[in-house]
């Protein structure tokens, strides 16, 4: 890298000598220096002089041009580590002059022309930009937005109009820019240029008028399209490389926003950071396209109307740089100019460069701005998605760019932070407090900018298929409408708190609103709502308090020891507002299935009424009611008058809160002559209305929750905790003190901020945060299961799989493809077994897999299907293994030609033909009898008991004897026997203990060559986990299985019925698969209590019997532990001329492998 750096500097020096760029030295390019206090006196923050601009741009271009091949091959890679076909470094370089010249009043920052090495700041700015692009789009190799919103296990074609409930054609421009937006043309016809490429992936999005397509259906991704036997024959011809799927337009299928057509829906995301919507495309046209030319402004693309042909961004071969320009436009507007709460992008950029480019805080802040809208997440929207990937991308780009060039810079060379806009001068008019109309507008715009994240992270729940699904009950649009009403009109004379009122004169112009307080307030509200109603997609309260594993019907009276009928109003002013408790009142919660189903839908609905003297309980293990009386935690055994359970986003409950709703918002307010939001509703006599009126009044779930929040939380003050004061302290203290939200949670759950109290119920809810789905996980999956999640899995999964090695994950992926709901439990912090990797000092190491064979068989096709086409393999060299003995100088190469390997071993060790014949015969029978055993165990274990005496002798003779014993008996010399078992490290059991069938399997395993997964062994776990979760399965780490639960069937045989994970028994509907290995599963000598196992001693006794050899010893024993030394090489394979092969370096003679029991390094 140092040599390459010097070569680039030399190139720049030659350009300088020819007056092409500023002067520089041979060793390091530099600018004529001036004193630091003068460095910013001749330039604005965005523009230098035209001459310096040209020089600085030339400097950057000269530096980057030689890196084109390296960038394309090392940075612009897809998830399968193939070079991107869409994003090319040459196109990025073509975009630089355009965005540096300026677009819409801003230009790309390329450094400081008046500083020594000032262009280095520009390189780091580009590196930060590319790090985000690599995460957002380059890894998917897609310019057009993919069809990815999975609804009811299908991909609606109407997703072109907007995904996650959005409508791209309705995106509005900010005030003052409305004139720039594109007009929606219903007659537009556009098809996306790019699309996803996984197995059965949907084709590109498209739009068309209703005259062409009155309605659209789905993409059936499971359809087997290559069917030559059909009449007429069918082929996969929708797009190139298609492997499965078809259009199914038999009936209209709505998108999440309700669209069933694609008319005018041509505004999906495009470009390297997915420019989306009529406003953004309109701005490109206004500044760069045909509209700019038509209105007399300078235009880079006067022939392109981005409002009529937005697809040009992705489809134009002539202007392939457009996909980069669209991304740069966002970067310049939203990232490069970011200046909030004392964090100014350019100042922080200079600090990062000046200090040696080591602080990850800089790229973390940028990732927060791009992914969350703020520099210090979690802000109001959560943690940054894929933060580790973004960091790694940034390090990779800096490394390819050859940065840093120095250890540090003078700390004084920092650009000044722009001053905030000047406040209007004081007026003689008397000031007054006013609700600034811009405040709510700015607040709602800020929420709208995070709509997609809020819908994915907050307004979502875990559906029955296990996938995180945006709620159809708690939607973003209804939230916005309710919040606007709660602020503009208010409830009970109070408004939703968006921050302190601004003081200004009547004549003053609007001041810039401070949204921090309002955003934290809505974040606190949504965090409680997510834990209450949203996570179950439920309007009515649901059973969560189990007594001895059962849900008492009387939980409708109150859960966790509460009595909702006794929730009286404590304030003197509120006395008398409570609803009366009427014993003969009847009410029923909204029937299950009214909305999209969640994991909680199998639980019965609450109801109340006088008809039953006592009530029983619902047993979730049997899914039947059991007769009573069964008491809830408060001792109630009936449901008379128990109609005041929780409803809405906050689960507003009790006679006081429902009475206050009636007094301020309902019929009581109307009857008293006050303004009422629901004048016809008596919330005391008809609380059912809240959840049964959602179709006609969808905002009601938010309206009553916001009323409670304003009335009970925002006004809370017990002398020790004043909500608004603590809110301000939290915001002004950097939003780091978690005691604020913990106390708010206590108030919501218990009604008190008493820090000595307990809120176990809320802790249980918070601990149940469920995993989200990612198309391909950003890193090898690390996702633990809370105990609440484990309890919810009980009786709701088909298959439990113990362990997460490649075998277990492959089984899970295959079963999930058959429609079974699977859950994988791994005790390690990372799933994947021997596919684990780890990173240290910038290097990634594989700890287990180093090559895989068997690709001449069905393995390659199998993993292509199981991974949805995402797992790719690279073939090693023809010589994939080398046996090397440094002591003797022996070197034997193993190739993918099996006959050639035989010839070399025969020649080297003088092996006679009789030994080979015996070996081949023994290999055949060892594999044959092993196959018979495996088939009997899998398909007919009962038959195995009867035929075992017939197969035991040959099975033990050929398969279970040690490899050393078998080979020496055949006449192989110890050296030759050592050569035949040189690669025993592949399975970890040395030859003197290894059953011969393993040696027999390895002998032919690499016929046809050896392969390694692209992207390292972790890509196996990543792609299989994604495929499992895509079909509603679960993969959990840090979730050790403590016991496999068994029971005897009518034939007195043991059957696995579930697993115990962290003390929670999880029963399965189908069966249990153990990928933990024979020893861990059944143990050795566990009947004597010497070795614990997952299966009870009695249940595993017969399996252990099958694994004894002819001497009565266990043929399967623990493998050896090994000490590994990992070496990181800071040059490429090409530079070091490294072959793609393994070297088995033997410390001593090959006899030592057999006799001395030494490990080949």
N, C-alpha and C positions, 0 to 999 in steps of 0.2 A: 504493500500500500504506500510506503514511503517513496519507493521508486516511481510508482504511478503519479504520486503527488508532485514529485520533482519534474516529471515529464509534462504535467499540465502547466506547471509554473514556467517551464522552458517555452512551451507553446505560447503562453501569454506574453512572455518576454519578447519572442519574435514578433508578435503582433504589435507590441509597444514600439519596437524598433522601427516598425513601418508606419508609425503614427496612427494605429488603429485603436489603441486603448491607452489609458493613463500609464505613465512610466512605472516600471517595476524593476526589481533586481532579479538576477538569475535564481537566487535561492528562495526568495519569497516576494511576491508582488506587494507593492505598497503604494500609498498615495503621499504626495508632499504633505508633511504635517503642518499644522498650525496649532496655536495654543488652544486648550480645551474650551476656554470661555468664548472663543470665536467660532467654534465648530457649528453652532446652530444659528449664527447671526445672519447668514446669507441665504437661508432656505426656510420655506414653510414646512409644516409637518408632512405634507403629502407630495410636494413638488420641489425639485432642485432646479437649477438653470437647465435650459434645453441641452447645452453642450455636455454638462455633467451627466444628465439623464442618458444621453446616447452612449457616453463612455461607460457608465455603470452597467447598462444593459449589455453592451458588447463584452465587458469583462465577465459577466455571469455566463453569457452564451459561450464564450471561449473556454471557460472552465468546465462547463457541463457537457459540451459536445463530445469530447472523447469518452464520456461515460455511458454513451447510449446503449451499447451492448450489455454492459454490466447491469445497468438499471433495469433493462427489459428482462434479463435472465435471472436476476437476484431479487428484485423488488416487485415487479409487476407480475405476480404469480397468482394463480387461482387457488381455491381450496384444495385442489388435487395436485398442486405444485407444478402446474403446467404454465408456460408463458402465456400471458394474456393475448388473445387475438384482437381485442378491441382497444385496449389502452396502450399506446405506444409513446415512448419518450420523445420521439421525433415530433409527434403532434403537440406534446406539451411545450416543446421549445418553440414551435410555430405560434403557440398562443401567447407566449411571454411578451413579445413586442406590443401586441394588441392591448393586453390588460395593463401593461406598464405605461402605455400611452394614456390610459384612463378610460373608464366606462362609468357614466352617470355621476361624474364629479369625484370619483375616487380612483386610485391607481394601485397596482401591486407594489408593495414595498420590497425593494431589492438592495437596501443598505444605504450607507452614508458615503457619498463620493469624496467627502472632505477628510475622511479618516484613513489612517493606515489600516489596510485589510477591512475597510468598511463594507466591502461587498460580502464579507462573511456573514453579516447580519441577514442579508438577503437570502443566502443559501440556507440558513437555519429556518427562515420563514417558509421557504419552499419545502424544506424537510418536514416541518410541522404540518403543512398542508398535505403532503403526500402520505404521511403517517395516517391521517384521518381518511384519505381517499382509499388507501389500501384496505382499511377496515370496512368502510361503508359500501364500496362498490367493486373495486378491482378484484377482490377475492372471489366475487361471484361472476366476473367476466361478463357483466351485463350493462348495457347502456340504458335500455328501457327498463322501467320498473317491472319486476316479475309479478305474475299472478300468484300470490302467496297466502291470501286470507282464506283459511280453511274453515268452512261453515258446515256443520252437520256432516262431517267426513266427506266433503266435496268442495270443488273449486268453482264458484259461480262465475260465469263469463261476464256478468255485469260488474265484476270487480274493477273493470276498466274505468267505471265512473268514480271510483273511490273505494279504498279498503279501510277496514276497521271503522265502518260507519261514516266515513268522510264523503264529501262531494266536491271533487276537485274543480268542477266548473262553477261552483258557488263561492270559491275563495275570494275574499274581498281585499282590496288594497287599503293601506293605511290612509287616514285622512290627509288630503292634499295630493294624493297620488292616484285617486280613483280614475282619473282620465287616462291612465296608462294601460288599464286592464284590457285584455282581449274580449271581443264580443263572441258569444257562443253561437256557432253556426250549426244548426241541426242537420245540415246536409253533408257535413264533413265525413270523409271515409279515409281512415288511416289504420294501418296495421303496424304493430311494433316490429322493430328490426331484430331485437334480441329477446331471449327468453331463457328460462332455467333449462338445465340439461340432465337432471337426475332421472332415474328410471321412472318413466311414466309422467314426467313433468308437463305442466300445462304449456301450451304454445304461447306466443306473444299476445299481449292485450290488443284489442281492436275496437274501433268505433264505427258506427254506420247508422243511417237514418232508419226510422221505423218503417219506411216504405220498403226498405231492403229486408230488415229483420224486425218483425213486430214485437218479438220477445226473444230472449236467449235463455239457455239452460245452464248446463254445467260441462266441465271437462271431467270425464270419467277416467281417472288416472290408473285404475286397476284393470281396464279392459285390455285383453290380449289381442292386439291389432294385427299381428302377423299370423293370419289364418288362411293358408292356401286351400284348405278343404271346404271353406264356406262357399255358398252359392249366392252371388258370385264370389270369387276369391277376395280376401281382404289383405291389405298390406299396410305397414306403418308409413304413411305418406304425408301426414300433416306437416311435418317439418323434417329437415335432414337430421339423421341420427336418432330419430324417434324409436323407442323400444316398447312402449306400451301407451294406452290411452286412446280416447276418441272424443269427439264432440257429441253431446247428448242434448238436443234441442227439442225433445218431445213435449216438454212442458216448461212454462216460465219458472225460473228459480231466482228468487231475489238475492241481491247482495245484502250486506249487513245494514246498509242504509235504506233498503227496500226497493232498489231499482231492479227492474226485470228487463230493461232494454239497454242499448248502448248509444242512444242518440245524443249527439253532442258531447260524448264522453271521451274526448281525445286529449285530455290534459294530465295524463299520468306522468310520473317522474321520469326524467331523462338526464343523462350526463353523469359526471363523476361524483357529484353530490346531489343527484336526483332533484333537479329543478322541477317543481310541480305547480299546477294551478294556473288559472287565467291571469292572475296578477303578475307572477314571475315571468311567464312567457311574454306578457304584454310589455314589461319593462325591458326585456331583451330587444323586443321589436322597436320600442321607443328610443332606445339608446344606440342600438347596433344594426337594426334591420331596415326593412323597407319603409316603415313609418318615419324613421329619422330622415331618410333620403327624401321622402315625399314632402316633409315639412321643412326642408331646407337645412337640416343639421347634418354634420359629418356622419357618415355611415360606413362601417367596415364591410357590411354585407347588404348593400342596397337592393340586391336581387332576391333576398330571402325575407319573406313575410312570416315571422315566427308565430303570428296569430292564425295564419292560414295553413302553414306547413311546419308545425312544431316538431314533426318527425325529422326535419333536417338535422337536428342536433345529433341524432344517432345514425341517420342513413346517408348523410352527405359524404361521398368519397372525395370530392373536391375540397371540402372544408372539414376535414376530419379533426381539426383542432377545436371545433365547436363544443364537443363534449367536455373539454377542459375549460373553455371560456365560461360555460355555464357554471361550473364549479368555482372558478376563480371569482366570478361576480358575487356569489354568496360569501366567499371568504373575505373579500375586500369590504363588503357591507357589514357583515355580522361579527367577524373574528378580528380582522386586522384593526378595525376602528373601535374595538371593545374597550370601554372605559367606565367601570362601575366600582363603587365602594373602595376607591383607592387603588384598584388593580387596572393598570393601563397596559395594553398588549405590547406596545413598542418598548416601553420602559422595562417590562419583565423580560422581553426578548433580549434587550441589551444586558440586563443583569445576568441572564443565563449564559450568554456568550462570554461576557467579561470574566465570569467565575470559572470558566473551563468546561462548560456544558456537562455538568455532572448531576445537577439537581433535577430529580424527576418531577418536582412540583410544577415546573413550567409546562411540560407536556400534559400533566394531569389536569392543570387548569384549562388548557386549550381543549382537551377532550371533554371536559365539563361544559364548556361553551358550545361545542358542536353537538354533543349528545344530550345535554340537559338545559342549555340556555344560561348557565352561570359558571363562573370560574371556581366556585367553591362548593361543589355538590356535597350532600344530596339536595341542596336548594329546597324547592317545594315538590320536586318530581322524582327523587330517588337517586341511587348510585349510578355511576357511569357504566354503560354496557360495554364489556370487552376492554376494560382499562388496561389489563396486562398486555393484550394484543396491541393496543395503541402505543404503549411504552416500547414494546419490542419492535414495532414498525419504525418508530422514531429512531431507536438505536441503530437499526439496520440502515436507514437512509443516511444518517450521519456517517456511518462507517463507509458506505459506498461513496459518499461525497468527500471522504478523506478528512472529516472534521473530528475534533478541533485541530487547528494548526498551531495552537499555543496553549499554554497551561492557564494563563489568566490575562486579563486586560486591566488597564487603569480603571478603578471604580468610578471615576468622575465622568466618564464619557456616556452619560445617560441622557436620552432625549427628555425634555421637560414634559410633565403630564399636562395635557390641555386643561385650562381652567374651565370650570363649569360655566354654563351660560350666565351672563350677568343678570342680576335681579333688577326689576324695574325700580326706578327711583321713587322714594317715598312721596306720597301725595298729601295734600292738605285735607283731602276727604277723610272722614272718619273711617277707620278700618272696621270690618265686620267679618264674622265667621260665615263661611259659605261652603256648601257642598259643591266642590268643583265638578262640573259635568264631565270634564276630561278624565276624572279619576276612574269612574266606573268603566268608561270606554277603554282607557289604557289597561285597566285591570283585566277586562274580558279579552282584549287583544293578546295580552300576555298569556292568559290561559289557553287561548286558541292556538298560539304558537307551539304549545306543548300538548296539543290534543292527542296526537298519536301515542305519545308516551303515557299520558294519563289513561288512555283507553287500554293500553296493554298492561300497565303496571298496577293501576289502582282500580279502574272500573272493569275488573275482570274477575273471574272465578274459575274453579276447577270443575270442568264438566264430567259427566259420567265416564267418558272415554279417557279421562285423565289429562286432557289438554287444557291449558289455560285459555279461556274463552271470554271475549268482551261481553259484558252484561247487556242483555236486551231489556232489562228492567231499569237499571241505573245507567242511563246514557249521558253522554257528554252534553248533547243539545239541551236536554231537560235540566241538567245541572246549571248550565249557563243561564237559562231562562229564570230559574228559581233564584239564583244568586243576584241577578239583575233586579228582580222584584224585591228581594230582601234588602237591597241597598237603596234603591230608588224610592220604594214605598215603605218598606219596613213591616215589622210585626209588633203588635202591642206597643206602638209608639217608639220602638227602637229599630235601628238599622244594623245590618251586617257590618262589622267593623273592618274598614279598609285602611285604617291609619288615622293619625291625628288630623283634625280639620286644619286647612291652610288659611292663614290670615293674609288678606290682600285688600287693596282698595278697590272701590267700585270701578275706577277707570283702568285698573291694571289689566294687562294681558294675562292669559292663563300661565300659571307656574307649572313647572314640570313635576308631576306627582311622584311621590315616593311610594312604591308599591310593596316594599319589603314586608311591612306589617300585615297588609292584607293577604299577601301570598302565604306567609307563615300561618295566619289565622285559617285560611282555607285548607292549608296542608294539615293542620291539626284536626280540623273538622273531617277531612277525607280519611285521615288515618284511623279515626274512631269509626267512621261509617264503614270502612273496608272490613274492620274486625267485627262489626255488628251484622249488617245486612248484606253488603255487597259480596262478601266471600262465599255466601251460600246462594247468591242470586235470589234471595227470598225477601218478600215484603212482610209476611207474617213471621213472628218468632218461631223458631224450630227447636226440637228437642236437642239439648246439649248436656243435660244433667242426668247421668245414669246412676241408678241405685242398684248395686249388685249386678251390674251388667245389663240392666233393663231400664227402659224409659217409662216412668209412671205416667199414666194418662193425666193425672192431676198436676203435671208440670205446668199446665195452662194457668194454674192458680199462682205459680211463681216457681222459679228455679234457684238452685243453690241456696236454699233456706229462706228465700224471699216470699213475701205475700203481697202481690200487686194490689189487692183490695185494701190493704192497710197503708198504701203510699199516700198519706195525707199531705196537704200543703202546709209547710212549716211557717211560711211568712205570714205575718198578721194581715198584710194587704191582700193575700191570696186566699185567706180563709173563706170558706163557703163556695169556692169555685169547684170543689171536687165533684166528680160524678157520683150519683147515688148507686149503691150496689143493690141490684134487683135480682132476687133469687131465681125467678122464673125466666130470666133473660136467656136467649139462645143466640149463639154465634159460632161460626166455623171458619177456620183459616182457609185461604185460597187453596183449591185443590192442587195437589202435586201435578206437575206437567203443564200448568198454566203458562209458565215461561220455560225457556231452555233449561234442561235439568242439570242440577249440580250433584256433587257427591252426597249431599244431605237429603236428596229427594226420596230415599228409601224409608225415611223416618215418617211416622204418621203425622197428620195435621192436628193442631190444637183445636179443641172445641169446648164449649161450655153449655150447661143446661141443667134443669132440675130433675131430669127423667131417671137418673141412676142414683141409687142409694150409695153405692160406692163404685169405684172404677179400678181397673186392673193395670196392666203394664204391657208394653210392647217389647218382645224379645228379639233383638236384631240378629241373633245367631240362628234362630229358627224362622224369623220373619212372620211370627204369629202373635196374636194377642193372648195374654194369659189372664185368667179371671182374678179378681181381687178379693178383698181390698188390698191395694198396694199404695203406700203413702209416698208422697214426694218428700223432699228434704225438710220441708216445713211441717210435715205431719198430716197434710190434707189427703183424704182418700176419696173425695168427691170433686165435682167441677161446677157446683151450683154457684152462680154469680161470678165465676172466674173467667170473665170475658175481656179483661184489660191487659192481655199480654202485649208484648212489644210489636210495633209495626213501623215500617218505613226504614230509611237509611240508618238512623240511630236507634232503631227499635224502641221508639218512644212508648212508654208503658206506665201503668198505674192510674188510679182514679184522679190523682191531682193533675198530671200532665194532660190526660185526655180531657179533663174538665177545663183546664186553661185553654186548650185548643178550641173547645166549644165556646168559651167565653170571649176569646179574642178573634178567632177566625171563623167560627161556625154559626149555628142557628141562634145561639144565645146572643151573640153580638148583633145579629140582624134584628132580632126581636127587641133589643134594647135601643135600636136606632143608630148603632155604630156601623162603620164600614166593615164588611165581612168578606173574606176571600172565598169562603164556602157558605153562603147564606142559607142554603137549603139543607145543610148537613148537621144533624145532631150527633156529635161525636160521642156523647154519653150513652144514648140509646141505640146508636147504630155505628159502633166503631168498625164494623166490617166494611163500611164504605171506603175506608182508606185503601185497602188492598183490592177491593172488587171494582173500583172505578178507574183503575190505571189505564185501561184502554181509552177511556174518554178524557181522563185528566192525568196524563203521564207524569206531570211535574209534582204530583201530590206526595210522592215518596221523599222528594227533596224538601218540599214546602214545610211539612211538619217537622222534619229533622232540623232545618234551619231555624224554625221557630223555637224548638227546644234549645238549640245551640245559643241563640241570641238571649233567650230568656233565662237559661240556667247556667251556661258556661261563661259567656262573655261578661255577664254581670256578677260573676262569683267573687265574693270578698268575705272571708271569714276572719279578717284581722291579721292573719298570717300570710295568706295567699290571695292577692288581687290579680285576677286573670290578665287584665290589660297591662298592669305594671310589669308582671312577670313576662308577658309577651314582648314588651319593649326591651326588657333586660336581656332576654334571650336573643333578640335580633341584634341589639347593639353590642352584645358580647361575642358576636361572631357565629351564633347559631350552633354552639358546641355543647351546651349544658343540657344533657338528656333528662335532668331532673324536671325540666319544664313539661315535656310531653308525658313523663311518668306520672306527674301529679295530675295533669289533665285527665289521664286515663283513670286515675282513682276517682276523680270527681264524677266522670261519666258513669263508671260502674257502681261506685258506692255512694255517691252523693256528697263525699267529704274529701278534703285534701289531707286528712290526718295521715302523716307519714308513718305512724306506727301501725296502721291498719294493714290488712292483707288483701290482695286482689288476685287470688289464685285463678278465679274464673277468667279474668282478663289476660293473665299470664298464659293460661292454656290457649286462649284465642290467638295471642300474638305468637306463640310458639308454633302455631299451625301454618305459618307462612309457607305456601306451597311452591314447588319448583316451577319455573317458567320453561316454555319450550323454545329452543333455538334450532333453526334449520340445521346448522352444523354448530355444535358447541364451540365457543371461542377457545377453550382449552379442554384437555382431558377432563371429563366430568368430575366435579367435586361437589356433591350435593347430599347432605344428610337429611334424614327423615325425622321430623318431630314425633313425639309420642302420639299427638293428636292425629297426625297423618297415618301413623301405624294403626291406631284404633279404627280409623275410617276405612282402612284397607281390609279389615277383618270381614270375611265373607263376601267381599266385593271384587276379588281377583280370581282369575281362573288358575293361574300357575304362579308358584313362588320358586324363584331360582336362587340357589345359594352360591355365592361367589360371582365374580365378574371377569374371569379370564376369557380368552378368545373363544373357548368352547362354550362357556355359559352364555356369553353375549350372542354367539352365533345361534344357539338354541333359542334364546329369547327373541331374536329378530325373526327367525323362521316361524315360531309360534305366533308372534304378533301379526305376521303376514297372513296367517290362517284365521285371523279374527279373534284370537284369544287375548284376554287382558292379562299381561304379565307384570311381575314386579321382581326386580333383581336387587339382591341385598349383598353389599360388599363391606367387609370390616375395615378395609384400608381407607385412608383419606381420599384416594383416587381410584376410580374404577379402571379395569383393564388388565389386571394380573400381570403377566409377563410383557404386556405392551406398554408398561409404565415408561415414562421418560422424566428427566429432571433437568433443570437449568442451573448452571453455575458459571459466573464470570463471563456471561455472554454466549456460552456454548450449551447446546442441548445434547444430552446423552441418552441413549437407549439402554435400558438395564436388562432386558430379557431377549426379545426377538432380534436375531441378527440375520436370519434368512428363512425362507419358506419354500418348500418344494411341492410336488404333486400337481403342478399346473398342466401336466399333460392329461390330467383327468378332469373331473367335473369341478374341481375346487375353484378355478378362476371364474367360471360362469356362476357358481353358487354365490360367491362373495359379491359379484356384480349385482345379483338380484337382491341379496340380503341388505346391501348398503345403498340400495336405490341408485346404483351406478356411480356412487361417490368414491368408493375405495379403488384406487389405481395402484398398479404394481410396476416396478422396474426390474428388468432382468439383470442379474449379475453377469460378470464376464463368463465366457465359456469355461474357463478354469475358475470354479467358484470356491474351492478349498485347496489349501496347500498344507501338507504335513512337513514340518521342518524341524530338524534336530540340530541345534547349534553345536552340540558336542561332537557329533559324528559328521556333520555336514550333509546328512541325508535330506533330500527334498523330493517329495512325491506329490504331483499335481493331480487333483480329482476334477474331471470335466463332466459336462452333461451327456457325454457319450458313455453309456454303461459298459459296453463291450471294451472300449478303450481303457477304462479303469481296471477291468479284469486283466487285460493284457499287461498293463504296467505293474500291477501287484504281483502277477505271476513271474514276470521278468525280474523284479526287484528281490522277491523273497523265495524264488525257485519253488513255487507251489505246484504240486502235480495235479493232474486232471481229476484223479479220484477224490481228492479233498474238495475240489470245486463242485463235483457232482453231489457229494454228500451235503455240502453247504447249501446248494440250491434246493435239494430235496428237503432238507430240514427247514429252510425258509418257507418253502411252499406249505408244508404241513403245519408249521407254527402259525402262519397267517390263516390257514384254513380252519384249524381248530379254534383259534381265537375268534375268527369270524362267526363260527357256529355258536360259540359261547355267548358272544355279544348278541347275536340274533335271538337266542333262546331267552336271555335275560330281558331283552327289550319286549319281545313279542309274546312269549309264553312262559313266564316264570314257573307256572304250575307244572308244565311238561318237563321243565328242567329238572325237577325233583326226581322224576321217573327215569329220565335218560342219562342223568348224571353218572351213574355207574358205568355206562357205556362210553362216555366221552372223557371221563376223568383221567384214565390212564394215558391215552394219546395226548390229551391237552397238557397234562403235567409233564409228559416226556418231552414234547417238542416246544411248548410255549413257556413253561414256568421254570425250567432249569436255568442256571446262570449261564451267561454268554461265554464266560471263561471255560467252564466245564464242557459245554457243547463243542466249542471250537477246538480245544485241545484234544478232545476225544476223536474228532474227525481227522486229526493228523496235521493240523496247522501248527507251525512252529510258534513259540511265544511271540516273536517279532511279527510274524504274519497275522496272528490273532490280534495283536495290538493295533496293527494297521487297519484291520477290518472293523475295529471298534473305536477308532481314533476320535470320532465325533460324539462320544457319549455325553459330552457336555451339552449337547442339544436337548437331552432329557434329564440330565443331572444325576444319573445313577451309574456308578463305575461298573465296568464289565464283570467283575467278580461277584457283583450283587444284582446286576441287571438281568431281568427275565429275557430269554432269548428272543421272544416274539418282538420286543422293542428293537433289537438289533436287526431282525428280519425286516421289520417295517422300514427302518432307516436305510437299509441296503438299496431299496428301489425308490425311496422317496424323492430323490433328486434326479431321477431320470427325466430328461427334458430340461434340466437346469434349475437354478435357484433364483428366487425373487425376493425383493424387499419392497415394503409399502412406500409409496411416495409420501413425502412429508414426515417420514419416521414412523416408528411402530405405534405412536400415540394415535395416528390417523385411523387405525383399526378400531380402537375403542370409540373415537369421536364419531365416525360414520355409522357404526352399528348402534350406538346409543341414540343418535339422531333418528335413525330408522325406527327404533323401538318406540321412542317418545312420539314420533309422528303418527303412530297408530294407537296412541292412548296408553302406552305402557309406562312403567316407572323404572328408573335406575338410580339407586341410592348408595352413596358411600357412607362411611362411618356408621354403618348399620349392621353390626355383626349378628349373625344367626347363632343363637345360643343352643337351640335344640330343634330337631325335626320332630314334629308331633306325629305320633302313630297310634293306630288302633287295630284290633283284630277284626277280621271279617268273619263271615259265617263258616269259612273253611279253616278258621283259626290261623290265618296268615296275617302278617302285619302289613298294613297299608298306611302310607304317609297321607296325613290329612291337613297339614299346615306347618308353620314354623313359629318359633318364638324369637322375637327380635327386641332386644333391650327390655326384656320383661313383659312384652306385649305379645299375646297369642294371636296369630293371624291365620284363620282357617281359609283354605282354598276350595274352589268349586270343582277343580279338576285333579291336579296332581302337583307334586313337588319334584323339581330337578335339582340335584346337587352337583355343582361344578367345583366343589371344594376338595375333590380328590378322595380316593378310597380310604386313606388313613384317617383323614379328618372326619370323614363321614361315618365310617364303621369302626375305626380304631383298631389297635392291635392289643390283644389281651385285655380288652375292656371288660370282658366277663369276669376278670379277676380284679377289676378296679384299678389297674395300673396305668391305663391310658384313657383319658376322657374322649368321648366321641359325640357327634351330633345326634346319632341314633342310639336309643337304649340298647344295653347289652343283649337282651333277649331278641329284640327286633333285628339286630345286625348279626346274630350268631351264624345264620346260614350263609350270608354273604361272605363272612370271614372264612368259613369253611371252604368255599369255592376257591379262595386265593392261596391255599396251602399247596406246596409242591410235594413231590413224592416222598420227601423226608419229613413231611408234616410241618415244615417251616413256612412262614409267610413269605410268599414270592414277591410281594410288594412291600418295600421298606422305605423309610424316609430317605430323601436324597441328601447329598453332601451340602454343607454350607460352603460358600466360596468367598474369597476376598477379591474384589475387583478394583483395578486401577484404571481410571478414566483419563484419557489424554486429549486435550483440545488443541487443534491445529489451526493457526490463524491465516492459513492460505487455502486456496481452493484445490480440489483434486487435480485439476489441470496443471496448476503451478507445481504441485509436488509430484505429479505423474503417478498418482496412487491408483492401483487397479481396484476394480470392484470385486473383491474376493476376501475370504477369511483365511488367516494364517493360524494354524494350530501349532504353536511353538512348544515342543516337548522338551522338558528340562533335562531328562535323561534318556536312556535308550527306550525303545518301544517295549522292551521286556519290562521296564519299570512300571509302565502303565498297567500291566497285568499283575505283576508280583508286588511291587512296592506301593501300589495304590496311590500314585501321584496324579495330580490334576494337570492337564495340558492348559497352559495359560491362554 
